[in-house]
């Protein structure tokens, strides 16, 4: 469980807040929109109507007591930038801020953000990957070069042993696990035989895996 200060209760902030609550986290929400806070207050540990560009307002929230401060504002970058800076000055342990462009990301990092997220861009990139690689079910970027993919098992792997497919050497993929419906096979040995309905979770170079998947037909 983590304690989170969530600033900005637009669509992204609401979705994030609901997910955090579902994981059992302690979440305090803040927005200057009275209607937004009043409609959500009963669900959260604490809720406050406040203009977070005012340093006194933020200072009263005991910023260092939160494990994470999330600046989820998406429609007012100036506010996001100033709030990020104030949070840093007030001793925030970790600041995650929202951006929509690379320039915004750089500025937010300079102003004290520990991490910058691109919700809209991330969704667009994942959709683009799925549209161009129909066997890709989901994926997570680890860094600029490497990702974890959940993919349908390639047809040419079906009824073959892992040791014979040898994906690490041939395709630069490390098989992390195999999913069979709700069953997860965490420990695989070389004699594992792939089946047609398998979903495999792999780690490797993003471009290399995508190139392989684009050549593969289910």
N, C-alpha and C positions, 0 to 999 in steps of 0.2 A: 504494500500500500504506500502511495506517495501523496503528499499534500501539494495541491496545485492552485495557483492563482490564475484564473482564466479571464483575460481582459478582452472584451468584444464579443457580444452574443448575437452575431449575425448567423447565417446558415452554417458556416464552418464551425464557429464557436459552439453553437447548440449541438451539432453532431459530435464534436469532440467531447463536450461536457457529458453527454449521455453515455458515450463509450467509457469514459473515465469512471463515472458512477457505477456502471455495470461491472467494472473491475474492482469495485470496492474502495476507490480512492476518495480522499477528502478534497472537495473542490469548492473554492470560493469564486463566485462569478461577479464580475463588475462590468457595468455599461452605463453610459450617460443617458440612455433611453429608458425612461421610467416604465413604459409599457412592457418593454422586453424583460426587464428584471421582475416586475410584478407577476408576469405570467409564468416565470420559472422558479421564483424564490423558494417555493415549498419543497422543491426537489433537492436543494443543495444545502451543504453544511452552513454556508453563509452567502448572502447576496447583498450587493451594495449598488446604489445608484450614485455614480460619481464621475466627474471629469478627471481622468487619470493624467491629463496633461498638467494638472495642478500638483506640484511636488508635495504640498502639505497633505493632500488627499491620499496620495500613495504612501507617504511616510506613516500615516496613521494606521496602515494595514499591516505593519510589522513585516516588511518584505523579507528580511533574512529568515523568517520562520518557515517559509515555503520551500519545499524541495525544488519546485520548478515554477517559473512564471512564464505564461504563454501570452504573447501579444497577438491576438487572433483578428485584429482589425484588417479588413481587406479593401475598404473604399476610401481611406484617408491616410495616405502614406506619411504625410507630415506628422500626424498624430502618432502613428506607429513608431516613427523615428524618434520623436521626442520622448515617448513613454519608455522606449527601450533604453535610452540614455539615462533617464531618471532612475529606472530600476537598477541599472548598473551602479549609479552613484549611491543608491540606498543599500547596496550590499546583497543584491539578489544572488542566490547560489547558482542558479542556471536560468538563462533566458532563451526562450525559443520564440522567434518572431516570424510573421508571415510576410511573404513578398510575392510580387507578380512578375518581376523582371530581374535580370542579372545585375543591373545597376543598383536596384533597390537592395538586393542581397549584399552587395559590397558595402553599401552605406550602413546597413543595419549591423553588419559585422564590425565595422569601424566604430559604431556607436555603442557597442558592448554586447550584442547578441552572441550567444554561444553556438547557436544553430539557427539556420534560416530554412523555412519550408516553403514549397511552391505547390499548394494543393491543386490548383487548376492545371498547372503544367504536368504534375505527376499523373493526374488522371488522363490527360491527353496523351502522354507518352505511353502509358500502359495500354490505352485503347489502340494506339498506333501499332504497338508490338503485337497485340492480339489479332488485329485485322490482317497483319502481314505474315503471321505465323499461326496458323489455325490450331496447331497442336499445343500452343502455349495457353495454360489455364490461368497462371498468375506468375508474377515475378517481383523480386525486391532488389533494388539497387544497393550494393554494399559500398561501392565508391564509383569513381568515374569509369573504371575498367571492368569491374567484376560484379556479378549478380547471382542471386539464387532464383532458379526457375522451377515452377511446377508444370510438367508437360505430360501429355499422353505418350505412352510408350511408342516409339517408332515401329511401324509394321515390320521392318526387316529385323527387329530385335526379338520379335515374338517367337517363343519356343527355343530360344537360344540361351545359353548360360552366360552369366555376367563375365566370367573369365574369358569366354570366347569373343564377346562383343568388345571387351577391353576399352570402354569409353574414355578412360583417363588418358590413355596413350593415343588412341585414334582421333578423338574429338575434343580433347582438353576438358572433359567433364568429370567431376567427382560426384558419384551417386551418394546422396546423403541418406535417402530413405525411399521406400516404395509404399504407396497407398493402394489398398484394395478395398474400395468402398470406405467403410469406417475403420477398417483394420490398418494399422501402420506397422510396417516391418522395419524396425529401427536398425537391426544388425543384419547385414547381408554378407554372405560369403561368396566365393567365386563360383560355387555350384548353383546359385540361385538361377531359376529359369523364368524368364519374363513371360507374362501372359497378356493376352490381347487387351484386357480391361485395366491393366496396371496404369497408375499415374506415378511418375517418378519425380523426385525432387533432386535437382542437380545444382552444383556450384561450379562456376568457371568464368572465363573471359566472356563478357557480354556479346561482343561482336562475333566471336567465334561460334558461340552457341546459337545465336540468331541465324548466322550463315548456314549452320548445319540444319536447323529447323526449317529454313526456307527451301532447302533441297529435299526435305523429307516429306513423304506423302503418307498419311494415315491409311 
